[in-house]
Amino acid sequence: MSTGQRFEIFEDRAGEWRWRLVAANGNIIADSGEGYSSKQGAKRGIQSVKRGAADAAVEVLED
């Protein structure tokens, strides 16, 4: 079942490849934070997030 979320891969103005995770309402909820030299690199970044995010710890940082 689809959640309506999607990953988008795009080339930025500097010619680097980036990804962003877009919510069903169109809001960007995450992005690569760095450019990749190839589209395949951006795809590998997405796969890394998909593998690691489910088990990632949540840390609350306070002053």
Phi and psi restraints in degrees (value plus and minus 20) as a CYANA .aco file:
   2 SER   PHI    -101.0   -61.0
   2 SER   PSI     120.2   160.2
   3 THR   PHI    -111.4   -71.4
   3 THR   PSI     -26.6    13.4
   4 GLY   PHI      66.3   106.3
   4 GLY   PSI     -28.8    11.2
   5 GLN   PHI    -100.5   -60.5
   5 GLN   PSI     133.0   173.0
   6 ARG   PHI    -170.4  -130.4
   6 ARG   PSI     130.3   170.3
   7 PHE   PHI    -112.7   -72.7
   7 PHE   PSI     115.4   155.4
   8 GLU   PHI    -136.2   -96.2
   8 GLU   PSI     116.7   156.7
   9 ILE   PHI    -133.2   -93.2
   9 ILE   PSI     113.0   153.0
  10 PHE   PHI    -168.9  -128.9
  10 PHE   PSI     139.7   179.7
  11 GLU   PHI    -117.3   -77.3
  11 GLU   PSI     108.4   148.4
  12 ASP   PHI    -105.3   -65.3
  12 ASP   PSI     159.9   199.9
  13 ARG   PHI     -83.9   -43.9
  13 ARG   PSI     -44.1    -4.1
  14 ALA   PHI    -106.1   -66.1
  14 ALA   PSI     -20.2    19.8
  15 GLY   PHI      64.4   104.4
  15 GLY   PSI      -7.6    32.4
  16 GLU   PHI    -117.9   -77.9
  16 GLU   PSI     135.4   175.4
  17 TRP   PHI    -116.1   -76.1
  17 TRP   PSI     117.7   157.7
  18 ARG   PHI    -155.9  -115.9
  18 ARG   PSI     142.7   182.7
  19 TRP   PHI    -147.4  -107.4
  19 TRP   PSI     137.4   177.4
  20 ARG   PHI    -164.8  -124.8
  20 ARG   PSI     128.3   168.3
  21 LEU   PHI    -122.2   -82.2
  21 LEU   PSI     102.3   142.3
  22 VAL   PHI    -132.1   -92.1
  22 VAL   PSI     109.5   149.5
  23 ALA   PHI     -93.7   -53.7
  23 ALA   PSI     147.3   187.3
  24 ALA   PHI     -78.2   -38.2
  24 ALA   PSI     -48.6    -8.6
  25 ASN   PHI    -107.0   -67.0
  25 ASN   PSI     -16.8    23.2
  26 GLY   PHI      73.9   113.9
  26 GLY   PSI     -27.2    12.8
  27 ASN   PHI     -94.0   -54.0
  27 ASN   PSI     120.2   160.2
  28 ILE   PHI    -100.4   -60.4
  28 ILE   PSI     102.4   142.4
  29 ILE   PHI    -129.2   -89.2
  29 ILE   PSI     -30.2     9.8
  30 ALA   PHI    -182.9  -142.9
  30 ALA   PSI     134.6   174.6
  31 ASP   PHI    -166.4  -126.4
  31 ASP   PSI     149.7   189.7
  32 SER   PHI     -86.2   -46.2
  32 SER   PSI     -49.4    -9.4
  33 GLY   PHI      53.7    93.7
  33 GLY   PSI     -28.4    11.6
  34 GLU   PHI    -170.8  -130.8
  34 GLU   PSI     136.0   176.0
  35 GLY   PHI    -112.2   -72.2
  35 GLY   PSI     130.1   170.1
  36 TYR   PHI    -132.9   -92.9
  36 TYR   PSI     129.1   169.1
  37 SER   PHI     -95.5   -55.5
  37 SER   PSI     -36.1     3.9
  38 SER   PHI    -159.6  -119.6
  38 SER   PSI     137.7   177.7
  39 LYS   PHI     -82.3   -42.3
  39 LYS   PSI     -57.7   -17.7
  40 GLN   PHI     -82.8   -42.8
  40 GLN   PSI     -57.0   -17.0
  41 GLY   PHI     -81.2   -41.2
  41 GLY   PSI     -61.5   -21.5
  42 ALA   PHI     -84.6   -44.6
  42 ALA   PSI     -59.8   -19.8
  43 LYS   PHI     -83.5   -43.5
  43 LYS   PSI     -59.7   -19.7
  44 ARG   PHI     -84.6   -44.6
  44 ARG   PSI     -56.8   -16.8
  45 GLY   PHI     -81.4   -41.4
  45 GLY   PSI     -62.1   -22.1
  46 ILE   PHI     -81.6   -41.6
  46 ILE   PSI     -65.9   -25.9
  47 GLN   PHI     -82.1   -42.1
  47 GLN   PSI     -57.1   -17.1
  48 SER   PHI     -83.1   -43.1
  48 SER   PSI     -63.1   -23.1
  49 VAL   PHI     -84.5   -44.5
  49 VAL   PSI     -64.5   -24.5
  50 LYS   PHI     -80.2   -40.2
  50 LYS   PSI     -60.6   -20.6
  51 ARG   PHI     -90.2   -50.2
  51 ARG   PSI     -62.7   -22.7
  52 GLY   PHI    -109.8   -69.8
  52 GLY   PSI     -45.7    -5.7
  53 ALA   PHI     -87.6   -47.6
  53 ALA   PSI     -54.6   -14.6
  54 ALA   PHI     -81.7   -41.7
  54 ALA   PSI     -52.0   -12.0
  55 ASP   PHI    -124.8   -84.8
  55 ASP   PSI     -14.2    25.8
  56 ALA   PHI     -89.2   -49.2
  56 ALA   PSI     119.1   159.1
  57 ALA   PHI     -92.9   -52.9
  57 ALA   PSI     135.0   175.0
  58 VAL   PHI    -128.4   -88.4
  58 VAL   PSI     102.9   142.9
  59 GLU   PHI    -138.1   -98.1
  59 GLU   PSI     109.5   149.5
  60 VAL   PHI    -117.1   -77.1
  60 VAL   PSI      98.2   138.2
  61 LEU   PHI    -120.7   -80.7
  61 LEU   PSI     105.2   145.2
  62 GLU   PHI    -145.7  -105.7
  62 GLU   PSI     135.6   175.6
